[in-house]
Structure formats: C-alpha cells, structure tokens
C-alpha cells in the first residue's frame, strides 16, 4: 500500500517524503503516475518534483519512444549521485563496511578482522574503514555513518555476553568517539533491524508492508517490520529470537538458559559443530565443507538446524502472521538455501494454505552484504521514507533532514 499525502500546509516535508518514496518504490515513474498514486493535486506534485530536482535528489529522464510533438513524457528516478552513506557492520571478530549510494548500490567494500573485545581497536578499525571509503570523489555528499551491531543493545540480562555478541561491551560510547573524530552523523541499530530496513528500502521487502526479518549471522536475530517500521518493543529489544529456549533441556547457552535457538541455528553453532568455533578462518572452513558436503558433522548439524528452522518459522507465523519471513545475514547463501530446502515441507500454520510455500520464506538477495546495506540505510532512511517512527537510535540528524526536506530554496540547504 502506498502512502497518501496530506493537504495540510505544515506537512510539506512529509509530502516530499511521500513523493520521494513513490519514486524509489516504483524505480521510474511519471508525474501523472505519481498523482495517481498519492492523494496530492497535480500542482502540488509538480511543485514537489521541481523542488526535489532542484535539490538534486531526483533526476528526470525522457521516456524512450517519446513522441516528438506535445509535452515529452518524463519519468523521475532517484539520483544515484545525490550522495552516499557508509555502513559498518560489527560482528564478533570482524568489521565490514561499504560505501552505499542513494539507490542502494554498494560502491566500495572493505573488511577487517579485529578483536571486538577491545573497543579501542574497534574504534581504530572503524576510523580506518571510513578513511578508506571516503576517498572516491564521485560519491558526492556523505550523509553519515550507520553502524549495525548484534543485539540486544540496551543493558539487559543477555546483552553483550557470549561469542555471538560484542562480548564485554558495557556501553556504546565508542560511537560517540567515532562521531567526534569523524565529524560525521553516526547512527546505530541492532543489525537485524538495520538489515530489515535495508530490505525495505532496496531489497526483497520493497513491496512488503509487514514481514519478519531473520538475521542469520554469527548469532541469530530477528526484527518484525510493521507498516514498514521496525517494531521496537518496550525497551527496543523486541524479537531477539536467538535466545528463545526451543529445546527442553538442550545445550547450555551463554545467556544462562538452555536450549536457545541460537545454539542450534547460527554460524557460531555450525562452527562449533565443525570444531572451528573461534578459528580466524571459520567462514572459509564452513564454505569449503558446504561445497564438499560430505562431513558427517556438517550433515547432522544441517538436519538438526533445519528442524529448528521449521519450528521457529511456525512459531513466528502463528504469533505474527507476517506476509513473509525474509532471511538475510552474514551466513553464506549456500548454507541458508540448504537449510530452507531441508526444512520443507513447513509445518501447518496460519500462513499455510494462505501463502504459497515459496512465499513463506524469501531469501535476501544481498545475503552477506545485508548488514552493510542495512547499516548504510540508517543515515538515509528518514530522507527516503515517510515513516518517521523507525528503530533508529540517534535522532540528531533529523533536524538536518527536516531542513533539507522542508526547504524550498535549495541554495539555503547548504550542500549544493
Ligand atoms: Zn540464550
């Protein structure tokens, strides 16, 4: 469902977001089509598209096969050169980053191994990554830096503990230092929420209003997206599915419980089964084992993990009735495809018989890059989406975006 504009004068920035949102979702759309899709007058839409063009956020292209006479049909698109942002994904032992433009293309990508127990080293790594990624002159305005981290990020019984989290961290003050040292806007979010927003803006969830996003990385996380906003819960810790006890009397978990889902369905769990849990070349070993597909430990783990996946899909569906469950994260796509295939047929649930089996689980097309993309989306989400109540924990840039989206005179925006 597309958002509707409002005629109140005070909502000009909101209406601009609505129009920008339609252009992004449609990819390429004429002024007349925009008028049909939003509840705004043709004149208002014309004013807004003129403004967005003047600001440089959209470009107009003449449609192919346009007739020579009369007004040439023009279509609008997001301007990929209108700026970029840097997304940094932190996982235990590794920082990956990318420079992402306004249409969700990753222009440059870097990755470094780092001892994530040591916040000083993590800060130095992030500064190095930003320095390297800022170089390309063609990238235009840098909207800011987004950092995605494994949750939960609010201090709870199960925050910052165990090998699937940023163990030993007690706070996120390192992000304040990142802001001070780079003089850039810095946003952060739980990795699953960031990646879910990335899928909403630029990925397989582009046309979905409500879905569940499962983040399969070193650990296992999840985010419920309702009306294209991430559902936060009481303290911003909602849908931390990795620590749901799913096997009675099962494997002890670092959170203090036993039988947690993440102990069966995560890269760390697989690495543990293969005997390479904390090895630096963990991912390479996993991929080569997957390709060979003969190790009994791997085959047994996959069967077991697929059983847990089938169960949790049923739980999620019966509780939340999402349009689909999108799976992304740093896990190799080959692995996720294998587990989803082994989990078939899925359990009966409220989605069974309503959604086709192939629609109940959809894999991210970005998979390993989904965290980077999601992190990079954080600084630009407000700009590109009319939904304001997103899971984004640094609102300092809001004034900047409001200034831009509320300005009629682009010369006053300060970045042209
Ligand atoms: Zn646990």
Boltz pocket constraint, residues with backbone or C-beta under 6 A from the ligand:
constraints:
  - pocket:
      binder: B
      contacts: [[A, 242], [A, 243], [A, 244], [A, 253], [A, 254], [A, 255], [A, 256], [A, 257], [A, 260]]
      max_distance: 6.0
